[in-house]
């Protein structure tokens, strides 16, 4: 009889995954929000800082994905 359980997948324990903590922790540091200036193109700090966090999150996720993807798998 065949074993119905699938073979175990190797764990993904790449140290690159630690970089994913940056876009999680960075917006939680409230000291960064404790100012109204500087303005950027007329936008208060809070708004352009939120957009910067989005860019940090996307770039960090892209970097971790590119560094941890397995070559040859489709």
CHARMM-style PDB file with segment names, atoms N, HN, CA, C and O in Angstrom:
ATOM      1  N   UNK     1       0.824  -1.172   0.000  1.00  0.00      PROA
ATOM      2  CA  UNK     1       0.000   0.000   0.000  1.00  0.00      PROA
ATOM      3  C   UNK     1       0.875   1.245   0.000  1.00  0.00      PROA
ATOM      4  O   UNK     1       1.906   1.295   0.672  1.00  0.00      PROA
ATOM      5  N   UNK     2       0.454   2.247  -0.759  1.00  0.00      PROA
ATOM      6  HN  UNK     2      -0.383   2.207  -1.305  1.00  0.00      PROA
ATOM      7  CA  UNK     2       1.215   3.490  -0.829  1.00  0.00      PROA
ATOM      8  C   UNK     2       0.884   4.375   0.376  1.00  0.00      PROA
ATOM      9  O   UNK     2      -0.242   4.388   0.875  1.00  0.00      PROA
ATOM     10  N   UNK     3       1.883   5.096   0.816  1.00  0.00      PROA
ATOM     11  HN  UNK     3       2.798   5.085   0.411  1.00  0.00      PROA
ATOM     12  CA  UNK     3       1.714   6.011   1.936  1.00  0.00      PROA
ATOM     13  C   UNK     3       0.965   7.260   1.452  1.00  0.00      PROA
ATOM     14  O   UNK     3       1.440   7.916   0.525  1.00  0.00      PROA
ATOM     15  N   UNK     4      -0.182   7.615   2.039  1.00  0.00      PROA
ATOM     16  HN  UNK     4      -0.568   7.082   2.792  1.00  0.00      PROA
ATOM     17  CA  UNK     4      -0.973   8.747   1.541  1.00  0.00      PROA
ATOM     18  C   UNK     4      -0.396  10.110   1.905  1.00  0.00      PROA
ATOM     19  O   UNK     4      -0.823  11.124   1.352  1.00  0.00      PROA
ATOM     20  N   UNK     5       0.562  10.153   2.819  1.00  0.00      PROA
ATOM     21  HN  UNK     5       0.909   9.330   3.268  1.00  0.00      PROA
ATOM     22  CA  UNK     5       1.115  11.460   3.198  1.00  0.00      PROA
ATOM     23  C   UNK     5       2.188  11.881   2.198  1.00  0.00      PROA
ATOM     24  O   UNK     5       3.011  11.063   1.786  1.00  0.00      PROA
ATOM     25  N   UNK     6       2.181  13.150   1.812  1.00  0.00      PROA
ATOM     26  HN  UNK     6       1.513  13.814   2.147  1.00  0.00      PROA
ATOM     27  CA  UNK     6       3.195  13.624   0.868  1.00  0.00      PROA
ATOM     28  C   UNK     6       4.561  13.696   1.549  1.00  0.00      PROA
ATOM     29  O   UNK     6       4.635  13.804   2.773  1.00  0.00      PROA
ATOM     30  N   UNK     7       5.628  13.637   0.777  1.00  0.00      PROA
ATOM     31  HN  UNK     7       5.568  13.549  -0.217  1.00  0.00      PROA
ATOM     32  CA  UNK     7       6.954  13.732   1.394  1.00  0.00      PROA
ATOM     33  C   UNK     7       7.158  15.119   1.999  1.00  0.00      PROA
ATOM     34  O   UNK     7       6.655  16.111   1.472  1.00  0.00      PROA
ATOM     35  N   UNK     8       7.887  15.184   3.091  1.00  0.00      PROA
ATOM     36  HN  UNK     8       8.296  14.378   3.520  1.00  0.00      PROA
ATOM     37  CA  UNK     8       8.082  16.484   3.735  1.00  0.00      PROA
ATOM     38  C   UNK     8       8.929  17.412   2.858  1.00  0.00      PROA
ATOM     39  O   UNK     8       9.918  17.007   2.248  1.00  0.00      PROA
ATOM     40  N   UNK     9       8.496  18.667   2.825  1.00  0.00      PROA
ATOM     41  HN  UNK     9       7.692  18.996   3.321  1.00  0.00      PROA
ATOM     42  CA  UNK     9       9.260  19.671   2.077  1.00  0.00      PROA
ATOM     43  C   UNK     9      10.386  20.195   2.950  1.00  0.00      PROA
ATOM     44  O   UNK     9      10.230  20.320   4.164  1.00  0.00      PROA
ATOM     45  N   UNK    10      11.507  20.498   2.341  1.00  0.00      PROA
ATOM     46  HN  UNK    10      11.633  20.396   1.354  1.00  0.00      PROA
ATOM     47  CA  UNK    10      12.586  21.075   3.147  1.00  0.00      PROA
ATOM     48  C   UNK    10      12.170  22.446   3.665  1.00  0.00      PROA
ATOM     49  O   UNK    10      11.508  23.207   2.959  1.00  0.00      PROA
ATOM     50  N   UNK    11      12.550  22.755   4.875  1.00  0.00      PROA
ATOM     51  HN  UNK    11      13.088  22.138   5.449  1.00  0.00      PROA
ATOM     52  CA  UNK    11      12.189  24.039   5.476  1.00  0.00      PROA
ATOM     53  C   UNK    11      12.916  25.186   4.807  1.00  0.00      PROA
ATOM     54  O   UNK    11      14.049  25.042   4.348  1.00  0.00      PROA
ATOM     55  N   UNK    12      12.254  26.318   4.760  1.00  0.00      PROA
ATOM     56  HN  UNK    12      11.334  26.435   5.133  1.00  0.00      PROA
ATOM     57  CA  UNK    12      12.859  27.513   4.182  1.00  0.00      PROA
ATOM     58  C   UNK    12      13.396  28.358   5.325  1.00  0.00      PROA
ATOM     59  O   UNK    12      12.705  29.226   5.858  1.00  0.00      PROA
ATOM     60  N   UNK    13      14.614  28.093   5.681  1.00  0.00      PROA
ATOM     61  HN  UNK    13      15.176  27.388   5.248  1.00  0.00      PROA
ATOM     62  CA  UNK    13      15.219  28.780   6.812  1.00  0.00      PROA
ATOM     63  C   UNK    13      16.338  29.708   6.353  1.00  0.00      PROA
ATOM     64  O   UNK    13      17.408  29.757   6.960  1.00  0.00      PROA
ATOM     65  N   UNK    14      16.082  30.425   5.299  1.00  0.00      PROA
ATOM     66  HN  UNK    14      15.213  30.385   4.806  1.00  0.00      PROA
ATOM     67  CA  UNK    14      17.072  31.336   4.754  1.00  0.00      PROA
ATOM     68  C   UNK    14      17.219  32.563   5.654  1.00  0.00      PROA
ATOM     69  O   UNK    14      16.220  33.097   6.134  1.00  0.00      PROA
ATOM     70  N   UNK    15      18.434  33.007   5.883  1.00  0.00      PROA
ATOM     71  HN  UNK    15      19.246  32.573   5.493  1.00  0.00      PROA
ATOM     72  CA  UNK    15      18.624  34.225   6.683  1.00  0.00      PROA
ATOM     73  C   UNK    15      18.075  35.473   5.998  1.00  0.00      PROA
ATOM     74  O   UNK    15      17.876  36.498   6.649  1.00  0.00      PROA
ATOM     75  N   UNK    16      17.831  35.396   4.702  1.00  0.00      PROA
ATOM     76  HN  UNK    16      17.993  34.563   4.173  1.00  0.00      PROA
ATOM     77  CA  UNK    16      17.240  36.534   3.991  1.00  0.00      PROA
ATOM     78  C   UNK    16      15.835  36.842   4.514  1.00  0.00      PROA
ATOM     79  O   UNK    16      15.378  37.980   4.412  1.00  0.00      PROA
ATOM     80  N   UNK    17      15.157  35.859   5.061  1.00  0.00      PROA
ATOM     81  HN  UNK    17      15.529  34.934   5.143  1.00  0.00      PROA
ATOM     82  CA  UNK    17      13.798  36.073   5.557  1.00  0.00      PROA
ATOM     83  C   UNK    17      13.746  37.060   6.720  1.00  0.00      PROA
ATOM     84  O   UNK    17      12.700  37.660   6.968  1.00  0.00      PROA
ATOM     85  N   UNK    18      14.838  37.237   7.424  1.00  0.00      PROA
ATOM     86  HN  UNK    18      15.688  36.750   7.222  1.00  0.00      PROA
ATOM     87  CA  UNK    18      14.876  38.200   8.528  1.00  0.00      PROA
ATOM     88  C   UNK    18      14.675  39.629   8.044  1.00  0.00      PROA
ATOM     89  O   UNK    18      14.228  40.485   8.807  1.00  0.00      PROA
ATOM     90  N   UNK    19      15.003  39.894   6.781  1.00  0.00      PROA
ATOM     91  HN  UNK    19      15.366  39.199   6.161  1.00  0.00      PROA
ATOM     92  CA  UNK    19      14.807  41.237   6.247  1.00  0.00      PROA
ATOM     93  C   UNK    19      13.328  41.623   6.180  1.00  0.00      PROA
ATOM     94  O   UNK    19      12.997  42.807   6.117  1.00  0.00      PROA
ATOM     95  N   UNK    20      12.452  40.640   6.192  1.00  0.00      PROA
ATOM     96  HN  UNK    20      12.720  39.678   6.242  1.00  0.00      PROA
ATOM     97  CA  UNK    20      11.022  40.933   6.140  1.00  0.00      PROA
ATOM     98  C   UNK    20      10.512  41.587   7.420  1.00  0.00      PROA
ATOM     99  O   UNK    20       9.386  42.083   7.451  1.00  0.00      PROA
ATOM    100  N   UNK    21      11.311  41.596   8.459  1.00  0.00      PROA
ATOM    101  HN  UNK    21      12.226  41.193   8.434  1.00  0.00      PROA
ATOM    102  CA  UNK    21      10.926  42.295   9.687  1.00  0.00      PROA
ATOM    103  C   UNK    21      11.025  43.811   9.530  1.00  0.00      PROA
ATOM    104  O   UNK    21      10.359  44.551  10.255  1.00  0.00      PROA
ATOM    105  N   UNK    22      11.841  44.276   8.599  1.00  0.00      PROA
ATOM    106  HN  UNK    22      12.381  43.674   8.011  1.00  0.00      PROA
ATOM    107  CA  UNK    22      12.029  45.717   8.421  1.00  0.00      PROA
ATOM    108  C   UNK    22      10.717  46.424   8.096  1.00  0.00      PROA
ATOM    109  O   UNK    22      10.367  47.378   8.791  1.00  0.00      PROA
ATOM    110  N   UNK    23       9.966  45.995   7.058  1.00  0.00      PROA
ATOM    111  HN  UNK    23      10.251  45.220   6.493  1.00  0.00      PROA
ATOM    112  CA  UNK    23       8.724  46.726   6.778  1.00  0.00      PROA
ATOM    113  C   UNK    23       7.621  46.506   7.813  1.00  0.00      PROA
ATOM    114  O   UNK    23       6.597  47.188   7.775  1.00  0.00      PROA
ATOM    115  N   UNK    24       7.816  45.572   8.729  1.00  0.00      PROA
ATOM    116  HN  UNK    24       8.648  45.018   8.760  1.00  0.00      PROA
ATOM    117  CA  UNK    24       6.833  45.367   9.792  1.00  0.00      PROA
ATOM    118  C   UNK    24       7.147  46.269  10.976  1.00  0.00      PROA
ATOM    119  O   UNK    24       6.252  46.897  11.540  1.00  0.00      PROA
ATOM    120  N   UNK    25       8.413  46.332  11.349  1.00  0.00      PROA
ATOM    121  HN  UNK    25       9.141  45.822  10.890  1.00  0.00      PROA
ATOM    122  CA  UNK    25       8.808  47.058  12.552  1.00  0.00      PROA
ATOM    123  C   UNK    25       8.954  48.561  12.287  1.00  0.00      PROA
ATOM    124  O   UNK    25       8.616  49.372  13.150  1.00  0.00      PROA
ATOM    125  N   UNK    26       9.441  48.932  11.133  1.00  0.00      PROA
ATOM    126  HN  UNK    26       9.716  48.274  10.432  1.00  0.00      PROA
ATOM    127  CA  UNK    26       9.725  50.336  10.838  1.00  0.00      PROA
ATOM    128  C   UNK    26       8.509  51.244  11.039  1.00  0.00      PROA
ATOM    129  O   UNK    26       8.651  52.282  11.686  1.00  0.00      PROA
ATOM    130  N   UNK    27       7.328  50.914  10.524  1.00  0.00      PROA
ATOM    131  HN  UNK    27       7.212  50.071   9.999  1.00  0.00      PROA
ATOM    132  CA  UNK    27       6.183  51.801  10.763  1.00  0.00      PROA
ATOM    133  C   UNK    27       5.686  51.808  12.207  1.00  0.00      PROA
ATOM    134  O   UNK    27       4.907  52.682  12.587  1.00  0.00      PROA
ATOM    135  N   UNK    28       6.122  50.855  13.003  1.00  0.00      PROA
ATOM    136  HN  UNK    28       6.755  50.145  12.695  1.00  0.00      PROA
ATOM    137  CA  UNK    28       5.684  50.801  14.399  1.00  0.00      PROA
ATOM    138  C   UNK    28       6.501  51.696  15.316  1.00  0.00      PROA
ATOM    139  O   UNK    28       6.128  51.887  16.474  1.00  0.00      PROA
ATOM    140  N   UNK    29       7.590  52.241  14.836  1.00  0.00      PROA
ATOM    141  HN  UNK    29       7.893  52.086  13.896  1.00  0.00      PROA
ATOM    142  CA  UNK    29       8.436  53.122  15.641  1.00  0.00      PROA
ATOM    143  C   UNK    29       7.827  54.516  15.598  1.00  0.00      PROA
ATOM    144  O   UNK    29       7.982  55.244  14.618  1.00  0.00      PROA
ATOM    145  N   UNK    30       7.137  54.876  16.667  1.00  0.00      PROA
ATOM    146  HN  UNK    30       7.011  54.284  17.464  1.00  0.00      PROA
ATOM    147  CA  UNK    30       6.354  56.113  16.668  1.00  0.00      PROA
ATOM    148  C   UNK    30       7.207  57.371  16.727  1.00  0.00      PROA
ATOM    149  O   UNK    30       6.699  58.455  16.441  1.00  0.00      PROA
ATOM    150  N   UNK    31       8.452  57.274  17.077  1.00  0.00      PROA
ATOM    151  HN  UNK    31       8.865  56.394  17.309  1.00  0.00      PROA
ATOM    152  CA  UNK    31       9.330  58.444  17.123  1.00  0.00      PROA
ATOM    153  C   UNK    31       9.420  59.100  15.745  1.00  0.00      PROA
ATOM    154  O   UNK    31       9.579  60.317  15.645  1.00  0.00      PROA
ATOM    155  N   UNK    32       9.319  58.305  14.693  1.00  0.00      PROA
ATOM    156  HN  UNK    32       9.189  57.317  14.774  1.00  0.00      PROA
ATOM    157  CA  UNK    32       9.409  58.847  13.342  1.00  0.00      PROA
ATOM    158  C   UNK    32       8.220  59.736  12.987  1.00  0.00      PROA
ATOM    159  O   UNK    32       8.334  60.582  12.100  1.00  0.00      PROA
ATOM    160  N   UNK    33       7.096  59.566  13.651  1.00  0.00      PROA
ATOM    161  HN  UNK    33       7.003  58.879  14.371  1.00  0.00      PROA
ATOM    162  CA  UNK    33       5.890  60.331  13.339  1.00  0.00      PROA
ATOM    163  C   UNK    33       5.752  61.587  14.198  1.00  0.00      PROA
ATOM    164  O   UNK    33       4.788  62.335  14.031  1.00  0.00      PROA
ATOM    165  N   UNK    34       6.669  61.830  15.091  1.00  0.00      PROA
ATOM    166  HN  UNK    34       7.451  61.222  15.227  1.00  0.00      PROA
ATOM    167  CA  UNK    34       6.526  62.887  16.080  1.00  0.00      PROA
ATOM    168  C   UNK    34       7.020  64.229  15.561  1.00  0.00      PROA
ATOM    169  O   UNK    34       7.743  64.933  16.266  1.00  0.00      PROA
ATOM    170  N   UNK    35       6.643  64.596  14.344  1.00  0.00      PROA
ATOM    171  HN  UNK    35       6.055  64.024  13.771  1.00  0.00      PROA
ATOM    172  CA  UNK    35       7.010  65.894  13.792  1.00  0.00      PROA
ATOM    173  C   UNK    35       6.096  66.218  12.624  1.00  0.00      PROA
ATOM    174  O   UNK    35       5.574  65.320  11.963  1.00  0.00      PROA
ATOM    175  N   UNK    36       5.909  67.496  12.375  1.00  0.00      PROA
ATOM    176  HN  UNK    36       6.333  68.225  12.911  1.00  0.00      PROA
ATOM    177  CA  UNK    36       5.110  67.910  11.233  1.00  0.00      PROA
ATOM    178  C   UNK    36       5.974  68.239  10.028  1.00  0.00      PROA
ATOM    179  O   UNK    36       5.518  68.149   8.888  1.00  0.00      PROA
ATOM    180  N   UNK    37       7.179  68.607  10.268  1.00  0.00      PROA
ATOM    181  HN  UNK    37       7.550  68.680  11.194  1.00  0.00      PROA
ATOM    182  CA  UNK    37       8.068  68.955   9.151  1.00  0.00      PROA
ATOM    183  C   UNK    37       9.104  67.854   9.018  1.00  0.00      PROA
ATOM    184  O   UNK    37       9.325  67.148  10.003  1.00  0.00      PROA
ATOM    185  N   UNK    38       9.719  67.662   7.950  1.00  0.00      PROA
ATOM    186  HN  UNK    38       9.539  68.235   7.150  1.00  0.00      PROA
ATOM    187  CA  UNK    38       9.711  68.496   6.753  1.00  0.00      PROA
ATOM    188  C   UNK    38       8.566  68.112   5.819  1.00  0.00      PROA
ATOM    189  O   UNK    38       8.111  66.969   5.793  1.00  0.00      PROA
ATOM    190  N   UNK    39       8.129  69.081   5.072  1.00  0.00      PROA
ATOM    191  HN  UNK    39       8.498  70.010   5.093  1.00  0.00      PROA
ATOM    192  CA  UNK    39       7.144  68.838   4.016  1.00  0.00      PROA
ATOM    193  C   UNK    39       7.882  68.404   2.764  1.00  0.00      PROA
ATOM    194  O   UNK    39       9.024  68.803   2.535  1.00  0.00      PROA
ATOM    195  N   UNK    40       7.234  67.596   1.966  1.00  0.00      PROA
ATOM    196  HN  UNK    40       6.307  67.271   2.152  1.00  0.00      PROA
ATOM    197  CA  UNK    40       7.814  67.158   0.698  1.00  0.00      PROA
ATOM    198  C   UNK    40       6.788  67.416  -0.394  1.00  0.00      PROA
ATOM    199  O   UNK    40       5.745  66.764  -0.443  1.00  0.00      PROA
ATOM    200  N   UNK    41       7.085  68.360  -1.261  1.00  0.00      PROA
ATOM    201  HN  UNK    41       7.932  68.890  -1.221  1.00  0.00      PROA
ATOM    202  CA  UNK    41       6.184  68.765  -2.346  1.00  0.00      PROA
ATOM    203  C   UNK    41       4.815  69.197  -1.813  1.00  0.00      PROA
ATOM    204  O   UNK    41       3.790  68.969  -2.455  1.00  0.00      PROA
ATOM    205  N   UNK    42       4.812  69.817  -0.642  1.00  0.00      PROA
ATOM    206  HN  UNK    42       5.645  70.002  -0.121  1.00  0.00      PROA
ATOM    207  CA  UNK    42       3.573  70.300  -0.053  1.00  0.00      PROA
ATOM    208  C   UNK    42       2.832  69.284   0.792  1.00  0.00      PROA
ATOM    209  O   UNK    42       1.819  69.621   1.405  1.00  0.00      PROA
ATOM    210  N   UNK    43       3.304  68.059   0.839  1.00  0.00      PROA
ATOM    211  HN  UNK    43       4.126  67.786   0.340  1.00  0.00      PROA
ATOM    212  CA  UNK    43       2.656  67.024   1.648  1.00  0.00      PROA
ATOM    213  C   UNK    43       3.296  66.974   3.023  1.00  0.00      PROA
ATOM    214  O   UNK    43       4.522  67.012   3.132  1.00  0.00      PROA
ATOM    215  N   UNK    44       2.492  66.888   4.075  1.00  0.00      PROA
ATOM    216  HN  UNK    44       1.496  66.857   3.986  1.00  0.00      PROA
ATOM    217  CA  UNK    44       3.054  66.748   5.420  1.00  0.00      PROA
ATOM    218  C   UNK    44       3.838  65.441   5.549  1.00  0.00      PROA
ATOM    219  O   UNK    44       3.671  64.497   4.775  1.00  0.00      PROA
ATOM    220  N   UNK    45       4.683  65.437   6.544  1.00  0.00      PROA
ATOM    221  HN  UNK    45       4.818  66.203   7.172  1.00  0.00      PROA
ATOM    222  CA  UNK    45       5.584  64.297   6.749  1.00  0.00      PROA
ATOM    223  C   UNK    45       4.843  62.967   6.844  1.00  0.00      PROA
ATOM    224  O   UNK    45       5.293  61.975   6.269  1.00  0.00      PROA
ATOM    225  N   UNK    46       3.727  62.924   7.550  1.00  0.00      PROA
ATOM    226  HN  UNK    46       3.361  63.729   8.016  1.00  0.00      PROA
ATOM    227  CA  UNK    46       3.016  61.661   7.764  1.00  0.00      PROA
ATOM    228  C   UNK    46       2.653  60.993   6.444  1.00  0.00      PROA
ATOM    229  O   UNK    46       2.805  59.779   6.304  1.00  0.00      PROA
ATOM    230  N   UNK    47       2.172  61.777   5.466  1.00  0.00      PROA
ATOM    231  HN  UNK    47       2.048  62.763   5.580  1.00  0.00      PROA
ATOM    232  CA  UNK    47       1.688  61.200   4.216  1.00  0.00      PROA
ATOM    233  C   UNK    47       2.814  60.667   3.345  1.00  0.00      PROA
ATOM    234  O   UNK    47       2.739  59.544   2.846  1.00  0.00      PROA
ATOM    235  N   UNK    48       3.867  61.473   3.159  1.00  0.00      PROA
ATOM    236  HN  UNK    48       3.929  62.385   3.565  1.00  0.00      PROA
ATOM    237  CA  UNK    48       4.931  60.958   2.307  1.00  0.00      PROA
ATOM    238  C   UNK    48       5.729  59.865   3.003  1.00  0.00      PROA
ATOM    239  O   UNK    48       6.348  59.027   2.345  1.00  0.00      PROA
ATOM    240  N   UNK    49       5.715  59.872   4.316  1.00  0.00      PROA
ATOM    241  HN  UNK    49       5.212  60.552   4.850  1.00  0.00      PROA
ATOM    242  CA  UNK    49       6.399  58.801   5.043  1.00  0.00      PROA
ATOM    243  C   UNK    49       5.664  57.472   4.876  1.00  0.00      PROA
ATOM    244  O   UNK    49       6.300  56.423   4.771  1.00  0.00      PROA
ATOM    245  N   UNK    50       4.346  57.508   4.851  1.00  0.00      PROA
ATOM    246  HN  UNK    50       3.830  58.360   4.937  1.00  0.00      PROA
ATOM    247  CA  UNK    50       3.573  56.290   4.609  1.00  0.00      PROA
ATOM    248  C   UNK    50       3.865  55.726   3.221  1.00  0.00      PROA
ATOM    249  O   UNK    50       3.998  54.514   3.055  1.00  0.00      PROA
ATOM    250  N   UNK    51       3.963  56.598   2.238  1.00  0.00      PROA
ATOM    251  HN  UNK    51       3.855  57.583   2.374  1.00  0.00      PROA
ATOM    252  CA  UNK    51       4.311  56.142   0.890  1.00  0.00      PROA
ATOM    253  C   UNK    51       5.725  55.569   0.844  1.00  0.00      PROA
ATOM    254  O   UNK    51       5.986  54.607   0.123  1.00  0.00      PROA
ATOM    255  N   UNK    52       6.626  56.157   1.606  1.00  0.00      PROA
ATOM    256  HN  UNK    52       6.414  56.939   2.192  1.00  0.00      PROA
ATOM    257  CA  UNK    52       7.994  55.633   1.669  1.00  0.00      PROA
ATOM    258  C   UNK    52       8.006  54.242   2.300  1.00  0.00      PROA
ATOM    259  O   UNK    52       8.780  53.381   1.882  1.00  0.00      PROA
ATOM    260  N   UNK    53       7.151  54.015   3.305  1.00  0.00      PROA
ATOM    261  HN  UNK    53       6.523  54.714   3.645  1.00  0.00      PROA
ATOM    262  CA  UNK    53       7.076  52.685   3.923  1.00  0.00      PROA
ATOM    263  C   UNK    53       6.569  51.643   2.930  1.00  0.00      PROA
ATOM    264  O   UNK    53       7.000  50.490   2.962  1.00  0.00      PROA
ATOM    265  N   UNK    54       5.667  52.043   2.060  1.00  0.00      PROA
ATOM    266  HN  UNK    54       5.317  52.980   2.034  1.00  0.00      PROA
ATOM    267  CA  UNK    54       5.189  51.119   1.031  1.00  0.00      PROA
ATOM    268  C   UNK    54       6.336  50.737   0.106  1.00  0.00      PROA
ATOM    269  O   UNK    54       6.501  49.564  -0.230  1.00  0.00      PROA
ATOM    270  N   UNK    55       7.124  51.716  -0.304  1.00  0.00      PROA
ATOM    271  HN  UNK    55       6.990  52.668  -0.031  1.00  0.00      PROA
ATOM    272  CA  UNK    55       8.275  51.425  -1.169  1.00  0.00      PROA
ATOM    273  C   UNK    55       9.300  50.539  -0.472  1.00  0.00      PROA
ATOM    274  O   UNK    55       9.879  49.652  -1.099  1.00  0.00      PROA
ATOM    275  N   UNK    56       9.528  50.772   0.815  1.00  0.00      PROA
ATOM    276  HN  UNK    56       9.057  51.493   1.324  1.00  0.00      PROA
ATOM    277  CA  UNK    56      10.453  49.927   1.578  1.00  0.00      PROA
ATOM    278  C   UNK    56       9.924  48.501   1.642  1.00  0.00      PROA
ATOM    279  O   UNK    56      10.688  47.550   1.478  1.00  0.00      PROA
ATOM    280  N   UNK    57       8.624  48.344   1.879  1.00  0.00      PROA
ATOM    281  HN  UNK    57       8.004  49.117   2.012  1.00  0.00      PROA
ATOM    282  CA  UNK    57       8.038  47.007   1.959  1.00  0.00      PROA
ATOM    283  C   UNK    57       8.111  46.265   0.644  1.00  0.00      PROA
ATOM    284  O   UNK    57       8.440  45.079   0.619  1.00  0.00      PROA
ATOM    285  N   UNK    58       7.808  46.948  -0.455  1.00  0.00      PROA
ATOM    286  HN  UNK    58       7.541  47.912  -0.434  1.00  0.00      PROA
ATOM    287  CA  UNK    58       7.850  46.302  -1.765  1.00  0.00      PROA
ATOM    288  C   UNK    58       9.276  45.923  -2.133  1.00  0.00      PROA
ATOM    289  O   UNK    58       9.523  44.817  -2.615  1.00  0.00      PROA
ATOM    290  N   UNK    59      10.211  46.832  -1.908  1.00  0.00      PROA
ATOM    291  HN  UNK    59      10.011  47.731  -1.517  1.00  0.00      PROA
ATOM    292  CA  UNK    59      11.600  46.527  -2.279  1.00  0.00      PROA
ATOM    293  C   UNK    59      12.191  45.426  -1.405  1.00  0.00      PROA
ATOM    294  O   UNK    59      12.943  44.585  -1.898  1.00  0.00      PROA
ATOM    295  N   UNK    60      11.864  45.422  -0.122  1.00  0.00      PROA
ATOM    296  HN  UNK    60      11.254  46.106   0.278  1.00  0.00      PROA
ATOM    297  CA  UNK    60      12.363  44.369   0.766  1.00  0.00      PROA
ATOM    298  C   UNK    60      11.780  43.011   0.380  1.00  0.00      PROA
ATOM    299  O   UNK    60      12.501  42.014   0.334  1.00  0.00      PROA
ATOM    300  N   UNK    61      10.486  42.973   0.107  1.00  0.00      PROA
ATOM    301  HN  UNK    61       9.901  43.783   0.145  1.00  0.00      PROA
ATOM    302  CA  UNK    61       9.858  41.724  -0.290  1.00  0.00      PROA
ATOM    303  C   UNK    61      10.425  41.210  -1.607  1.00  0.00      PROA
ATOM    304  O   UNK    61      10.661  40.011  -1.758  1.00  0.00      PROA
ATOM    305  N   UNK    62      10.644  42.113  -2.558  1.00  0.00      PROA
ATOM    306  HN  UNK    62      10.453  43.087  -2.434  1.00  0.00      PROA
ATOM    307  CA  UNK    62      11.224  41.723  -3.844  1.00  0.00      PROA
ATOM    308  C   UNK    62      12.634  41.181  -3.665  1.00  0.00      PROA
ATOM    309  O   UNK    62      12.992  40.165  -4.261  1.00  0.00      PROA
ATOM    310  N   UNK    63      13.430  41.849  -2.852  1.00  0.00      PROA
ATOM    311  HN  UNK    63      13.139  42.674  -2.367  1.00  0.00      PROA
ATOM    312  CA  UNK    63      14.799  41.394  -2.606  1.00  0.00      PROA
ATOM    313  C   UNK    63      14.815  40.005  -1.973  1.00  0.00      PROA
ATOM    314  O   UNK    63      15.566  39.132  -2.410  1.00  0.00      PROA
ATOM    315  N   UNK    64      13.996  39.798  -0.953  1.00  0.00      PROA
ATOM    316  HN  UNK    64      13.387  40.506  -0.598  1.00  0.00      PROA
ATOM    317  CA  UNK    64      13.959  38.488  -0.280  1.00  0.00      PROA
ATOM    318  C   UNK    64      13.474  37.413  -1.241  1.00  0.00      PROA
ATOM    319  O   UNK    64      13.998  36.299  -1.239  1.00  0.00      PROA
ATOM    320  N   UNK    65      12.483  37.732  -2.058  1.00  0.00      PROA
ATOM    321  HN  UNK    65      12.057  38.636  -2.060  1.00  0.00      PROA
ATOM    322  CA  UNK    65      11.997  36.746  -3.021  1.00  0.00      PROA
ATOM    323  C   UNK    65      13.087  36.365  -4.018  1.00  0.00      PROA
ATOM    324  O   UNK    65      13.300  35.182  -4.286  1.00  0.00      PROA
ATOM    325  N   UNK    66      13.771  37.359  -4.562  1.00  0.00      PROA
ATOM    326  HN  UNK    66      13.597  38.319  -4.344  1.00  0.00      PROA
ATOM    327  CA  UNK    66      14.808  37.080  -5.550  1.00  0.00      PROA
ATOM    328  C   UNK    66      15.969  36.281  -4.948  1.00  0.00      PROA
ATOM    329  O   UNK    66      16.565  35.447  -5.629  1.00  0.00      PROA
ATOM    330  N   UNK    67      16.283  36.529  -3.700  1.00  0.00      PROA
ATOM    331  HN  UNK    67      15.799  37.206  -3.147  1.00  0.00      PROA
ATOM    332  CA  UNK    67      17.414  35.846  -3.077  1.00  0.00      PROA
ATOM    333  C   UNK    67      17.061  34.452  -2.577  1.00  0.00      PROA
ATOM    334  O   UNK    67      17.955  33.631  -2.373  1.00  0.00      PROA
ATOM    335  N   UNK    68      15.775  34.167  -2.376  1.00  0.00      PROA
ATOM    336  HN  UNK    68      15.049  34.834  -2.542  1.00  0.00      PROA
ATOM    337  CA  UNK    68      15.411  32.863  -1.809  1.00  0.00      PROA
ATOM    338  C   UNK    68      14.703  31.945  -2.791  1.00  0.00      PROA
ATOM    339  O   UNK    68      14.464  30.782  -2.468  1.00  0.00      PROA
ATOM    340  N   UNK    69      14.361  32.430  -3.978  1.00  0.00      PROA
ATOM    341  HN  UNK    69      14.556  33.376  -4.240  1.00  0.00      PROA
ATOM    342  CA  UNK    69      13.656  31.538  -4.898  1.00  0.00      PROA
ATOM    343  C   UNK    69      14.611  30.456  -5.393  1.00  0.00      PROA
ATOM    344  O   UNK    69      15.812  30.676  -5.545  1.00  0.00      PROA
ATOM    345  N   UNK    70      14.053  29.323  -5.628  1.00  0.00      PROA
ATOM    346  HN  UNK    70      13.077  29.145  -5.504  1.00  0.00      PROA
ATOM    347  CA  UNK    70      14.869  28.192  -6.067  1.00  0.00      PROA
ATOM    348  C   UNK    70      15.002  28.216  -7.576  1.00  0.00      PROA
ATOM    349  O   UNK    70      14.015  28.357  -8.297  1.00  0.00      PROA
ATOM    350  N   UNK    71      16.194  28.080  -8.033  1.00  0.00      PROA
ATOM    351  HN  UNK    71      16.996  27.965  -7.448  1.00  0.00      PROA
ATOM    352  CA  UNK    71      16.456  28.109  -9.478  1.00  0.00      PROA
ATOM    353  C   UNK    71      15.971  26.813 -10.090  1.00  0.00      PROA
ATOM    354  O   UNK    71      16.120  25.748  -9.491  1.00  0.00      PROA
ATOM    355  N   UNK    72      15.394  26.890 -11.276  1.00  0.00      PROA
ATOM    356  HN  UNK    72      15.273  27.755 -11.763  1.00  0.00      PROA
ATOM    357  CA  UNK    72      14.983  25.710 -11.993  1.00  0.00      PROA
ATOM    358  C   UNK    72      13.568  25.262 -11.704  1.00  0.00      PROA
ATOM    359  O   UNK    72      13.057  24.369 -12.379  1.00  0.00      PROA
ATOM    360  N   UNK    73      12.917  25.864 -10.712  1.00  0.00      PROA
ATOM    361  HN  UNK    73      13.332  26.590 -10.163  1.00  0.00      PROA
ATOM    362  CA  UNK    73      11.529  25.499 -10.431  1.00  0.00      PROA
ATOM    363  C   UNK    73      10.621  26.450 -11.180  1.00  0.00      PROA
ATOM    364  O   UNK    73      10.857  27.659 -11.178  1.00  0.00      PROA
ATOM    365  N   UNK    74       9.611  25.943 -11.807  1.00  0.00      PROA
ATOM    366  HN  UNK    74       9.419  24.962 -11.809  1.00  0.00      PROA
ATOM    367  CA  UNK    74       8.725  26.768 -12.603  1.00  0.00      PROA
ATOM    368  C   UNK    74       7.504  27.067 -11.933  1.00  0.00      PROA
ATOM    369  OT1 UNK    74       6.650  27.760 -12.486  1.00  0.00      PROA
TER     370      UNK     74
END
